[in-house]
Amino acid sequence: MWRYIVRRIFLQGIPVLLGFTFVLYFVITIAPGSPVTHLRGLPNIDEETIARRAEQLGITEPFPVQYVKWLGRVLRGDLGRSFDSSRRPVAELILERMPATILLSLCSILLGWGVGIPAGILSARRQYSFLDYMITFLAFVGISAPSFFIGLLLLYVFAAKLNVLPAGGFFLAGEPRTFLGYVQYLLLPSLTLGLGNIAGIARYMRSSLLEVLGQDFLRTARAKGLSDNLVVYKHALRNALLPILTLMGFTIPSIFSGAVIVENIFAWPGLGSLAVQAVNERNYPVIMGINLMFAVLIFLGSLIADVSYALADPRIRYE
């Protein structure tokens, strides 16, 4: 197992990350606009000052030179400094926003798995019933509806019309941080971010459990007189969860990437709002730092899925 993990990291993970960062840096450098575009039109700012600022940031150098310098800093553990007026280290900006994004993402993941798996089991056990059709319909709605639409709809109903939940943000200045306050601020963004996850897991769980329930060894278990609950929850569920474990590895990066949209809808002070701000300002180091983190999460997610699959099924061994 350890040899497999090391091979995945050095023979697959590192080359893929290098290729991803190369393409991303190339795309953001050839995109319209630059980190100094916003200076044009400001009073008392001439073209000479703008050119001097561009030279200070290093964006006048050829793309290969810029990329090699950025990669060299990353290999030394330095993500660079932001291009804005603060010139703060990118790692510091990411660490400052990370806790809010992690909190929102964990709540969305727990909501997705805590609701999706029971809903899928219930749908499979009541196949072709009204409840099964209702769960299937809601799952298709959750998968099909874009997160920005769901978020705006929830804001309109619960914040604007009913006025029972805050419209956004994360605790006002001086507001005491209570458990109820966390629930109120987290509920709408977590539900928006986790709804697609709930729907997807419910559908996967239903189809996987139905496939397992139709196998011969479970029919034999029923013929021996075992109760339906024992057959489902002791014998069928573990086998049905194997495909879901593969899905689990990709849940973490998808949740983090989905947070980019949701955090901006709810004014959540996390990495998503920082990423959008960086793109608008053409802040190359911040864009690269956040996307590099997402790329690492995607690779780690796939690796975790492979390892957890082998741990759950003794028949699977990686040589």
C-alpha positions in Angstrom: 0.0 0.0 0.0 2.8 2.5 0.9 4.6 1.8 -2.3 1.5 2.5 -4.2 0.9 5.8 -2.4 4.5 6.9 -3.0 4.3 6.0 -6.7 1.0 7.9 -7.0 2.6 11.0 -5.5 5.8 11.1 -7.4 4.9 9.5 -10.7 1.4 11.0 -11.1 0.7 13.7 -8.6 3.8 15.9 -9.0 3.8 15.8 -12.9 0.1 16.6 -13.0 0.5 19.5 -10.6 3.4 20.9 -12.6 1.4 20.7 -15.8 -1.7 22.3 -14.2 0.2 25.2 -12.8 2.1 25.8 -16.1 -1.2 25.9 -18.1 -2.9 28.1 -15.4 -0.1 30.6 -15.2 0.0 30.8 -19.0 -3.8 31.4 -19.2 -3.9 34.1 -16.6 -1.0 36.0 -18.1 -2.5 36.1 -21.6 -6.0 37.0 -20.4 -7.2 40.5 -21.1 -6.1 43.1 -18.5 -3.2 43.1 -16.1 -2.5 43.8 -12.4 -1.9 47.5 -13.3 -4.9 48.1 -15.5 -6.9 49.6 -12.6 -4.3 52.3 -12.2 -5.2 53.9 -15.5 -7.7 56.7 -15.0 -6.6 57.4 -11.5 -5.7 61.1 -10.8 -2.0 61.9 -10.7 -1.0 58.6 -12.2 0.9 58.8 -15.5 2.1 56.0 -17.8 5.6 56.1 -16.5 4.4 55.4 -13.0 2.3 52.5 -14.3 5.2 51.1 -16.2 7.4 51.3 -13.2 4.8 49.6 -11.1 4.5 46.8 -13.7 8.3 46.3 -13.6 8.3 46.1 -9.8 5.7 43.4 -9.9 7.8 41.5 -12.5 4.9 41.2 -15.0 6.9 42.8 -17.8 9.2 39.7 -18.0 8.4 36.9 -20.5 6.0 34.2 -19.3 8.6 31.4 -18.9 10.7 33.6 -16.7 7.7 34.6 -14.6 6.6 31.0 -14.2 10.1 29.7 -13.3 10.5 32.4 -10.7 7.0 31.6 -9.2 7.7 27.8 -9.2 11.1 28.4 -7.5 9.5 30.3 -4.7 6.8 27.6 -4.3 9.4 24.9 -4.0 11.0 26.9 -1.2 7.6 27.1 0.5 6.9 30.7 -0.5 3.7 31.4 -2.5 4.8 35.0 -3.1 3.2 38.3 -2.1 -0.1 39.8 -3.2 0.0 42.4 -6.0 -2.4 44.8 -4.2 -1.3 47.7 -2.1 -1.0 45.6 1.1 1.7 43.3 -0.4 0.9 40.7 2.1 2.2 37.2 1.7 -0.3 34.9 -0.2 0.1 32.1 2.4 -1.0 34.6 5.1 -4.0 35.6 3.1 -5.0 32.0 2.5 -4.5 31.0 6.1 -6.6 34.0 7.2 -9.6 33.0 5.1 -9.2 29.2 5.4 -11.0 28.6 8.7 -14.3 30.1 7.4 -14.1 28.0 4.2 -13.2 24.9 6.1 -16.1 25.4 8.5 -18.6 26.0 5.7 -17.3 23.0 3.7 -17.3 20.6 6.7 -20.9 21.6 7.5 -21.9 21.0 3.8 -20.1 17.6 3.7 -21.7 16.5 7.0 -25.1 17.7 5.7 -24.6 15.9 2.4 -23.6 12.6 3.9 -25.9 12.8 6.9 -29.0 13.3 4.7 -28.0 11.7 1.4 -27.1 8.2 2.7 -30.3 7.8 4.8 -32.4 9.2 1.9 -30.8 6.8 -0.5 -31.4 3.8 1.8 -35.0 4.8 2.4 -35.6 5.2 -1.3 -34.1 1.8 -2.1 -36.1 0.0 0.6 -39.3 1.6 -0.6 -38.6 1.1 -4.3 -41.4 2.3 -6.6 -43.4 3.8 -3.8 -44.6 7.4 -3.5 -41.7 8.1 -1.2 -39.2 6.7 -3.6 -40.6 8.8 -6.4 -40.5 11.9 -4.2 -36.9 11.4 -3.1 -35.9 10.7 -6.8 -37.6 13.9 -7.9 -36.0 16.0 -5.2 -32.6 14.5 -6.0 -32.9 15.4 -9.7 -33.9 19.0 -8.7 -30.9 19.2 -6.4 -28.5 17.9 -9.1 -30.0 20.1 -11.9 -30.5 23.4 -10.1 -27.4 25.6 -10.1 -26.1 26.7 -6.7 -26.4 30.4 -7.4 -30.1 29.9 -8.1 -30.7 27.9 -5.0 -28.8 30.4 -2.9 -30.7 33.4 -4.2 -34.0 31.5 -3.7 -33.2 30.6 -0.1 -32.1 34.2 0.5 -35.4 35.6 -0.9 -37.6 33.2 1.1 -35.8 33.0 4.5 -34.0 36.3 4.7 -36.1 38.7 2.7 -39.6 37.4 3.1 -39.7 35.5 6.3 -36.8 37.4 7.9 -35.9 34.4 10.1 -32.2 33.9 9.0 -29.4 36.5 8.3 -28.9 37.4 4.7 -25.2 36.9 4.7 -21.9 37.6 6.4 -20.5 35.8 9.5 -21.2 37.6 12.8 -21.3 41.3 13.0 -18.7 43.3 14.8 -19.2 42.9 18.6 -21.8 40.2 18.1 -21.4 37.3 20.7 -20.5 34.0 19.0 -23.1 31.5 20.3 -24.0 28.0 19.0 -27.4 29.4 17.8 -25.6 32.2 16.0 -23.3 29.7 14.2 -26.4 27.7 13.1 -28.2 30.8 11.8 -25.2 32.0 9.8 -24.2 28.6 8.5 -27.6 27.1 7.6 -28.4 28.8 4.3 -24.8 28.7 2.8 -24.3 25.1 4.0 -27.6 24.0 2.5 -26.9 25.8 -0.8 -23.4 24.2 -1.0 -24.5 20.8 0.2 -27.8 20.3 -1.7 -26.1 18.9 -4.9 -24.0 16.7 -2.7 -27.2 15.4 -0.9 -28.9 14.7 -4.2 -25.9 12.9 -5.8 -25.2 10.7 -2.7 -28.8 9.8 -2.4 -29.0 8.6 -6.1 -25.7 6.7 -5.8 -26.8 5.1 -2.5 -30.1 4.0 -3.9 -28.7 2.4 -7.1 -25.8 0.8 -5.2 -28.0 -0.7 -2.5 -30.6 -2.0 -5.0 -27.8 -3.7 -6.9 -26.5 -5.4 -3.8 -30.0 -6.4 -2.5 -30.5 -8.4 -5.7 -27.4 -10.6 -5.3 -27.7 -14.3 -4.4 -26.0 -14.2 -1.0 -28.7 -11.8 0.3 -31.5 -14.0 -1.1 -29.9 -16.9 0.8 -29.7 -14.8 4.0 -33.5 -14.1 3.7 -34.2 -17.7 3.0 -32.5 -18.6 6.3 -34.9 -16.4 8.1 -32.9 -13.3 8.8 -34.9 -10.2 9.4 -35.0 -7.6 6.6 -33.3 -4.9 8.8 -30.4 -7.4 9.5 -30.0 -8.2 5.9 -30.0 -4.6 4.8 -27.9 -2.9 7.5 -25.4 -5.7 8.4 -24.8 -7.5 5.1 -25.9 -5.3 2.3 -25.0 -1.8 3.5 -21.2 -2.4 3.7 -21.1 -3.7 0.1 -23.3 -0.9 -1.1 -21.1 1.8 0.5 -18.0 0.8 -1.6 -18.9 2.9 -4.7 -19.9 5.7 -2.4 -16.4 5.7 -0.9 -15.1 6.5 -4.4 -17.4 9.5 -4.5 -16.3 10.6 -1.1 -12.7 11.3 -2.3 -14.0 13.8 -4.8 -16.5 15.5 -2.5 -13.9 17.5 -0.6 -12.4 19.4 -3.7 -15.8 19.8 -5.3 -17.2 21.4 -2.1 -14.2 23.7 -1.9 -14.5 24.8 -5.5 -18.3 25.2 -5.2 -17.7 27.5 -2.2 -16.3 30.2 -4.7 -19.8 30.9 -5.9 -21.7 30.3 -2.6 -19.4 32.5 -0.5 -19.9 35.4 -2.8 -23.7 35.0 -2.7 -23.8 35.1 1.1 -20.8 37.4 1.6 -19.0 34.7 3.4 -15.4 35.7 4.4 -13.6 32.7 3.0 -11.4 31.7 0.1 -14.2 31.9 -2.4 -14.6 35.7 -2.1 -10.8 36.1 -2.0 -10.5 34.1 -5.3 -13.1 36.3 -7.1 -11.4 39.4 -5.8 -8.1 38.2 -7.0 -9.4 37.4 -10.5 -11.0 40.8 -10.8 -7.7 42.4 -9.8 -5.6 40.0 -11.9 -3.7 39.2 -8.7 -1.5 36.4 -10.1 0.1 35.1 -6.9 -3.2 34.9 -5.1 -4.9 33.2 -8.0 -2.1 30.7 -8.3 -1.9 30.0 -4.6 -5.6 29.3 -4.3 -5.8 27.1 -7.4 -2.7 25.2 -6.4 -4.4 24.4 -3.1 -7.5 23.2 -4.9 -5.4 21.1 -7.2 -3.6 19.4 -4.3 -7.0 18.8 -2.7 -8.3 17.1 -5.8 -5.3 14.8 -6.0 -5.5 14.0 -2.3 -9.2 13.3 -2.6 -8.6 10.8 -5.4 -5.8 9.2 -3.4 -8.0 9.0 -0.2 -10.8 7.4 -2.3 -8.5 4.7 -3.6 -7.0 3.9 -0.1 -10.4 3.9 1.6 -11.8 1.6 -1.1 -9.0 -0.9 -0.4 -9.6 -0.7 3.3 -13.3 -1.3 3.0 -12.9 -4.3 0.6 -10.2 -6.8 1.6 -10.3 -8.3 -1.9 -8.7 -5.1 -3.3 -5.0 -4.8 -3.0 -2.7 -2.3 -4.7 0.7 -3.8 -5.7 
